[in-house]
Amino acid sequence: MECLYKYRKSSFALLTLIFISFSANAQTHFDGFINPEINLDLKTETLWSYTFGIAHRSIVFTDIEDNSQFDDQVKYEAEFIELNQYTHFKLGEKGKATVAARYRFKDIFIDKHDELRLLQQYSHKIKFNSFTLGQRLRFAQRFREELVLRWRYRIGASFKLSPALADKEPLIFSASTESVWEFGKYNKPSLGQRFTGKFSLPIGQNSKIDLGLEYRHRNYTHQPFTELFLISGLNINL
């Protein structure tokens, strides 16, 4: 119980930090997005599993610091449609290695090149009675006008907010923070930080809906700007 209390206290501190960061940067350039997605998880009787997904991103407001002209500045501009595929390999009871590919269709919405991303990552989870502690290290290559490389490290915890029943999975709240280091041949190295909180609501034995917010403080070593994402997703397990 003492361990559980400490992790719940840490999650409260994380949410407090998100609020403080948001308030401290309220006067900087700020954009808001919606980012719905659908994922299909295919599990096998082997150590391998697969995930297929589609996502869409649109900007719904910008420059929110100028409240006097908020109505004139509200936008709904599609950014891209993304197709992705993940291949997972289980490493023991707690670890998992993953390789993935993402393709973003941008040219059909805005005057930008389509984008291919390749991902390699290792994730590790420790499960307790009512919560799970997880970490993830990811390396990504982004192919667009030029090659950009990214290192990302995420740590977070998930908590059961309701008891699991025989025919129903529990409601889960997840909180995490992720550091992002981005660099390229023609790009100065930049650092960013992400804070995420979301709820996972089961809608059957094999599916759930995610709903939450992600706050990003990007490029704070050079010209910082902030972004807020409304996260929504449908996850189906087969």
N, C-alpha and C positions, 0 to 999 in steps of 0.2 A: 504493500500500500504506500509506503514511503517513496518507493521508486516511481510509482504511478503519479503521486502528488508532484514530484519534482518535474516529470515530463509535462504534466498539465500546466504547471507554473511556467515552464519554458515556452510552451505554446502561447500562453497569455502574453509573455514578454515579447514574443515575435510579433504578435498582432499589434501590440503597443508601438513597437519599432516601426511597423508599416505606417501607422497613423502619424507618428512624429515625422517620418521621412516625407510623407505626403504634404503635411502642413509646412514643413521647411522649404519645400520646393513649389509651393502654390503660385509663386510669382514667376516661375520659369516657363518656357514653352512646354505646353502640355497637350497631348493628344489622347483621345479615347477610342477604343476599338471594340467590336464584337468579333468573337472567334468560335463559331459553332463547329462541331466535328462529329463524325460517326466512325466508330472503330469496331472491327470484327476480329475477335481473338479465337484462333484455332489451336486447340490443344491436342496432343497426340499421346500415345502410350509410350513414347520414347522420351529422351531428354530434350527433344526439339519442340518448339512451338512457334506460331506465326501470328502476326498482326497485320491487318490491312485496314487502311483508313482513308477518309476524304475529309477535307477541312476547307473552310472559307473565312476570309478576313475582310472586314470593311471598317473604314474610319467613320465614326458617327458624330464626333465633335472635335474641335481643334481651337487652340488659343483661348481656352476657357477663362484665362485670367482677366480678359476684358469683358466683364459681366455686362457692361452697358450695351454691347453689341452682340450679345450671346445669340440672339435669334438669327442675326444675319450670318453668323459664323458656323452655325450647325450644318453639318454635311452628312451625306450618306454616300460614300465613295468606295466602291469595291476595290480591294487591293489585289487579291489573287484567289485562285482555287488550287488546292494542294492535294496530290495523291501521294500516299506513302505506304511503304511495306517494311516490316521489321521481322527479322529472323532471330529467335532466341535459343540459347543453349544453356541448359541448367547446369550449374557448377555446385554440386553438393546440395545441402538443404537450404542454404542461405544466399548463395550467389547466382548470378546469371550474366552471361556475355551476350551481347547483341550487336548485329550489324544491320544497317538500314539504308534505304534510299528514299529521298523525297523529291518530287518534281512540282514546281510551282508555276502555274500558268498566269503570267502577268500581262503579257502583251495584248490580250483580248480585253483588258480593263483599262490599263494605263499605259503610257508610252515608256515601258521599261522592258528589258530583256527577261525572258523566262529564266528560271533558276533551277539548277540541280544541286542537291545536297547529299553527301554521303556521310554516314554516322557510324562510329564505333563506340561502344560503351560497356562499362561494367557496373552492375548494381548489386547491392547487398542489403538484405533485410533481416531484422531480428524481431520475431513475434513474441509478444507477451499475452497475457490473458485478455486484456481489453484495449491494447494499443500495439502499434508496430512502428519501429524505428528503422528508417531507411537512408541509404546513401547512394549517390550515383556519380560516376566520373565519365564524362563524354568528350570525345574528340570528333570534330566535324570539319568537312571541307565544303565550301560553298563556291560553285562554279557559276559565274554570271559574266559581267564584263571582264572580270579578273578573278583570280583565285584568292579567297579569303579563308583563313584557318581560325578555328575557335576551340578553346578549352573551356569546359564547364564543369563545375562541381556543385552538387545539390545535396542538402541534408534536410530531413523533415520527419514528421511523425503523423500517424493516423490514429484516430481514437474512435472507438465504438460508442455511439450515443444512445443506442437502444439494444436490448438483449436480442440475440439471435434465436429465432423460433424454428420449429421443424420445417416449415414451408416458406420461411422468409429470412433473408439476410438482414443484418443490422444496418441502421443509418450510421454513416461514417463521416467524420470531419477530418480533413487533412490540412496541415500547415507546413510550409517549407520555405527555404531561402536558397538561392543559387547564385554563385559568382560566375561571371562570364569574362573571359579574356579573349579578345579578338585582335588579329593582326594579319598583315599581308604585305606583298612586295611594295605596293604603292600606298599602303594604309599605315598610319601610325598606330602602335599598339594602344588599345583602349580597354578600359575596365568598366564593368557594369554589375549591378546587383538586382536580383528579382525576389519578390516576396509574393507568395501565393497562399490563399486560403480557399477551400472549396468543400462542398457537401456532396456526398455520393448517396443517392436514394435508390434502393432496389425497386424494380418494377416487375419482379418475377424471379424465378430461380436462376435464369441465365442472362439477365440484363440489368443495367442500372443507368441512371441519369446523373451527370455531374453538373454542378452549378457553383460558380465562385468568381473571385476576382484575382487578378495578377497585376501587381504594381512593379514597373521597371524603371530603375534609375540608370540611364545609359550614358556611356562615354563621360563619366564624371572626372576623368583625368584631363580632358581637353575642353570640349564645349558640351556641358551636360544638358540633357533634356529628359523628360519623364513621359511615361506612357501608362495608361490603365486599360486592362483588358477585361471584358466580361466573358468569362469562360462558360461554355455550355457544351455538353457532349452526351452522346448515346453510345454505350459500350455493350456489345453483345458477345457472349461467350458460347462457343460451340465445342 
